[in-house]
Amino acid sequence: MKWLSVFTFLTLTFVSFTQDINFDKFSSCVINKINSYRESIGLDTLYYSESLEKNISSPNMKKMILSKKLFHPGYDIGNEILVSDITEEYEVLSKNIYSKENYLLNFIGLNGEICFSITADGLTCEDLASYALEGWLNSPPHKKTVETSFKNQNGSFGLFSCCVSKVNDEFFVVVNFVQFVYM
């Protein structure tokens, strides 16, 4: 019986330290941590944008992984496909949140990007998201981005996205933020 207890403990320990992190869950944890922090200091809630992830966060993540370094590759906020995709998404969210349409929102104003990398043996999604947020808050330029109000002049919400990837034992996280303004 003692052997069975030791075997069970070792098996559970091995599984807990070798579990793959679910990227969708990790992204959700990062997004929830950022919004919880923003709400705790009186800032507006940001809404997740699949279009922003597809057009900015994911390509920037790929650039970082290919270059094997953490940096801000930049992006074209005037990209017609990006603006079109986000405009459509924003209109749907506006209808769901405010029960109104915002057809004049077609220009990206404030925008920002934060990124993070960590080697994560045995950490949970919650742990990783907490470490990422703590790292950003300890860096003045990243903290400024996290603490920026992305509401527009009409008081409408800002959007953000999160992309997570893993290379060997290192996780990379990219979060992008945008504000839509009237033209």
N, C-alpha and C positions, 0 to 999 in steps of 0.2 A: 504494500500500500504506500509506503514511503517513497519507493521508486516511482510509482504512478504520479504522486504529488510533485516530485522534482521534475519529471518528464513534462507534465502539464504546465508547470511554471516556465520551464525553459522554452517550450513551444509557444506559449502566449507571449513571452518576452521577444522571441525571434520574430513572430508575426507582427507585433506592435512596432518593432524597429525596421521592418522591411515593407510595411504597407505602402502601397502607392497612394499618393495624394490625388484625390479627385480634383482636376483642374477647375471644373465648374463650381464645385463646393468651395474651393480655395478662392476663386474670383468673388463668389458671393460673400465669403467671410471678409475679404478686403473691402468690398463695397459697403457692407453693413458696419464695419469698424469705422470707416471714414464718415459715413452719415451719422452714426451714433456720436462720434466726436464732434462733428459740426453742430449737431443739435444740442450737445452739452454746453457749447459756447454761444448758443443763440443764433446760429446760422441756418439758412434754408436747406431743405432736403434736396439732394440732387437725384435725378432719375437716370436709370441705366439706358444706354443707347447701343443697340446692336450695330447700327450703321457706323457709329464712331469706332467701335471695336473693329469692324470689318475693314474700314477705310484708313484708320490711323493706328490704333493700338497694335493690331496684329502685324501689319507690315513693319512697324517700328521694332516690334519684338524680333521679327525675323532678321532685320538688319543688325540688331545687337548680337544675336546668336551667331550669325555669319562672321561678324567681326571679332567675336569672342571677348567683347568688352561691354561695359555698361556705360551708355551715353545717351544723349537726346538727339536722335537723327534728324529731327525736324519734319515738317510736313507742310503741305500747301493748303491753307485754310480756304483758299478761293477755288479749290478744285470743284468743278461743276458737278461731278458725280457725288462727291461728298456732300455738298450743299443740298443737292436734290434729294439724296437719300435721307439726310437728317431732317430736311424740311418736311418730307412725308411722314417720317416717324414722329416729329414734333407735333404735327397737326393731329395725329391720332392720340398722342398723349394728352394734348390740350383738351380735346373733346372728352376724354376719360376723366381728367382731373378737374377741369374748369367748366365743362359742358359748353364750351365755345370753341370756335376755330380762330386760329391766328395766322391768316394767310399772308400777312405782310412780313412775317419773320423769315427773312431770307438772306441774312448776312451774319457770319460768325464774328462776334466781337471778342471779348476776353477769351483767352484759351490758355491752357497750361498742360504740362506733362510732368509726371513724377515716375521714377523707376527705382527698382530695388533688386538686389540679389542676395541670396542666403543659401548656405549649405544646411540641409535640414534633416539630418538623421534623427528619426524618432519623434519629430515634432508633429503636432496636429495642425489642421488647417487654421484653427483658432489661434494657436501659438504663432504660426507663421504670419498671419494677418496682424497680430498684435506687434510682433517684431518689426514688420514693415511700417506700420503706422508710427511706432515709437522712433524708428530711424528717420522717417520723414519729418516728424515734429522736432527732432533734434538738429535738423538742418534748416537754417533760416530761410533759404529760398524755397525749399520744398514745403516748409510750414506755411509760408505766405500763400503758396498755391492752394494747399488744403484749406486754409482759412479765408480764402477769397469768396465773396458772395458772387455767385454767377447768375443772380436774378437780373433780368433786363429792366429797361426803363418802365415797363408796364407791370413789373413785379412777377413776371412769369419765370418759371423754374429754369435751372441750368441742367445740362446733361453731362454724364461721364461714363467712361467705360473702363474695363479692366481686362487685361490679357495676361495669362500665366503660362509659362513654359518651363521645362526642365531639361538641362543638359548635364549628363552624368549625375552628380549628386547636388547640383546647384539649381535653385529655382530662380527664375527671372520674373519680375512683375512690372507691368507698365500700366499706368492709369492716366487717362486723358480727360480733360475737362473743357467744356465749351459753354458759351453764352450766345444766344441768338438775339440780335437786335433788329429794330425796324430800319428800313432804308427810307 
